[in-house]
């Protein structure tokens, strides 16, 4: 039988395990239950993949995300390791065929969602497989206080009855002490070996930067540090905005979000991985399967919704162990906007009930019917029909999906993009010559002011409503503009696939899951408040703050984060700051922002030194708003 190290070398081409991978693998091979808390990039999958290849049998991997399952299966297959996944959208016959393949085809890994385990006959088929290990990925989902709670995870503990002697390993990158206790209890782990890697990343400098001009900061920063970077944004529009702005000032940037086609995603990812683009601007859809260790900077230009997500995304910097930075840019109104964006869009029980009833009416589903029925669904059209908030409704659909009431595909709306390729005066001239099209064209220009600079995602139902016409008429005008070569028009009409997982029973369904909604909203409020505290506080080392959030309180100040550097600069000799400014200005004129970056000092110390030099007429301020020597 091969040993773990030879397996690692053979399939992953590594000569040694990271700490504590070897200890976890040793515990798994000793048939012990395990709880492993490893930060992003800590190599969690190795901890169940290697021991499975060492011993006989199949590893049953339970994972909440279809994309993550597909990614891991593809990576295993590339290494000539037999793996398959029971993903959504498969018919019963397809599932039977896949399980037959798994039983008789010498497979080593079977990936399933927790919802699959709620189907009795699938569990019965699993009992016939030689399962030697059960791996529960993203194990925090089992706790109501985990940031992605899924009630279907509660059923995983029942696997103990089917596989009483099979060890279970639970893995997560971010779990508070409360969530850790829930994982152990609800999965029924027996005297588990617990492995916690410190949440402190000594090579990662966490910076919270307050600035009214984020683009200027990015410009200055990336000119000083022209290395691989990720910029995380909250939505798709921000992806396009920041990519356009960064490219306009001379950087090579590309983008990634969930609405791109697979071909676009792969191209943009390849450009960034191969250094054709320095900066990847992305939503949180970017991250899974990103195997690039030399990322030097991760910047969040908007506040994240939780410390868990922030820590996970920031942790994609410095995976190779070299010095890296995780920067959170905070604008003057960001905190207020975050509260409005997140908290105001949390659905309550009444709104959830309204959406569910309208959804059933939309598809004409009667009481007692609907189970296993699948429909094509366009979120924008649905919200327009019933005058519902798109974001709030989408949050409801996500919640219903996590509760197993319905199942959504990964594409949430049809994707239509448009850009005018002629000057605005020519567009106005076209409108004067084609008055029937004027209302639609004028609506486009009014709704999307950036439509001359780049491809803009369009909301066709909204355009039709504002122009007081039909969607078909809007599409006809867009086709005409494309034929005249006035625009670049891309239409990829992939609506959502929506599958009802249970029969319609409004009161029973909503009352059953309402308690989870209340808990979710309470948790999300607490999580956002923690982010706001992190963004505002100036007393506690950033690294210590983040570690303490996850219960790791025995840590030392990092001496390299924004708080530690500000505290150190308060004791800086003012004479040294003055001399530093004079030295920098000998090489050329600089603005106050540029001086702050070059000298790595806080604003208060810089202003004091500049005022001293101005009063003594050693420097002066030019019309260009830059300082120069007398």
C-alpha positions, 0 to 999 in steps of 0.5 A: 500500500502506498504511503501518503507522501508518495501519493502527494508526490505522484499526483500533486508533485509536492515533496512535503505536506503543509502543517498540519496536513500530515497530522490530519491525514494520520488521524484520518488513517487511524479511523478518527473523526476530525474537525479541521479549521484551515484558512483559505489556501490552507489545502483542505482538500488534500486532507481527505483526498490523500488518505482516500488514495492511500486506503481502499474504498470511496470517499463520499464528499458532501459539498454545498456548491455545484461549482465547487464540486465540478471544480474539484472533480475536474482537478482530480480527473486531470490527475487521472483520479476517478471522481464524479459528482451527483449535481443538480438537473440529473434525471433519476435514470442518470443518477442510477447510471452514475451510482452504478458507475461508482459501484462497479467502476473503481471510482475513488471520490463521489461528490454529492450535495446535502440535498441529495441525501434527503432522497431515501433511495440515494442513501440506500444506494450509498449504503451499498458502496465501499465508503471508507471516509465521509468528508463534509466540506464547508462544514459551517453550513450545518450551524444556524450561526454559520454564515451559509446555513443550509438546513439540509446539512442537518441530515448529514448526521443521520449518515452515522446510522448508515455508516457507523464505523466510517470516520467523518472529517469536517472541514471549514475555513472560517468558523467561530467557537459557537459554530465549531461546537455546532459542527461537532454536535450536529454531525455526531463527531465522536471524540474528534481530533481538532486541528486549528491553524492559526488565523494569523497570516504573518506574511499578510499585511491588513490595511484599512485605508480611508479615502475619498478617491479610491481610483486615485489610491489604486493608481498610486498604489499599483504604480508603486507595486506593479504585481499580480492583484485581485480587486473585489467589488460587490456587483457586476456593474462595478466590475465593468466600471473599475476595469474601464477606469483602470485600463484608461489610466494605463493598467492591464485589467480584466474582469470576472463575475457570475454572468459571464459565459464559460468561454469568457470566464476561462479567457479572462482567468487565463489572461490573468493567470498568464500575466497578460492582465495584472489586475483581476476585478471580480465579484465573489464568484471569483475564487474557487479553483484559483490556483495562483500563489503569487498574488501580492495584493487583494483590494476590497473597494467596497465593504464586504458583508461579513468578516468570514467572506472578507477573510476568505477573499483577502486570504487569496493574497500571499499564498506562496508565503511571501509578503502580501497586502490585503487592503480595504478601501473605505469611502466617507459614505461607505458605512451608510451605503453598506447598511442600506445595501445589506440590511434594507434588502433583508426580506422579512417573513411577510415579504418571503410569503409574498414572493413565494405566493407570487412565484406559484401564481406566476407558474400557475401552481395549485395547492398540493402540486408543483413538486419536481416541476421545472420552469424557465425563469427571468428574475427581471420580468418577474419583479417587473410584473409584480413591482418587487425589489430585484435585490430583495426578491433575489435574496428570497429566492436564495433563501428558498434555495438554501432551505430546499424549497426550490432549486435555482441554476447558476445563471440568474438573468438573461445577459444582454450588453450594448455599447454605442460605437458612434459619437453621441451627435450621430446617435441624436441625428439617427433619432431625428431621422427615425422618430419611432425609435427615439423613445427607446434610444433616448431611454438607453442613453438616459439609463446608461450614461457609460454606454459610449465607453464600454459594454453595459449590461442592459435590463430589457424589461426595464428599458421597455417599461421606461420607453412605454413599449414592448420588450420585442420592440426594444430588441428589434431596435437593438437589432436594427442599430447593430445592422447599421453598425452603430452599436456592439450588441451581445445577447445571450438569453440564458434564463434561470432554471427553477425547480420546485423541490416540494409541493405547494403549501403556502402557510406550512412552507413559510411557517416551517422556514420562518424561524431560519429566516429570523436567525439568518437576518439576525446573523447577517446584521451582526456580521455587518456590524462586525465589518463596520467595527473593523473598518472604523476602529483604530486601537486594535491590530487588524490581524488581532481583530480578525483572529479574535473574531474567530476565537483566536485571542492568543495573538500578538500585534503584527506591527505591519497593519494600518493600525500598528503602523499608525500607532508607530508613526505617532511616536515618529520623530517629527524632524525625521518626517520633515527630513524625509519630505525634503529628501523626496522633493529633491527628486521631483514635485509631489502631492500630499497623497504621494508623499504619504505613500512614499513615506508610509506615514499617517495623515496627521504626522504628514500634515504637521510636517508640511505645515512646519515646512511651509511656515519656514518657507522650505517648501511651497504649494504649486498651482498643480496642487503639488509641493516643491522645494523653494 
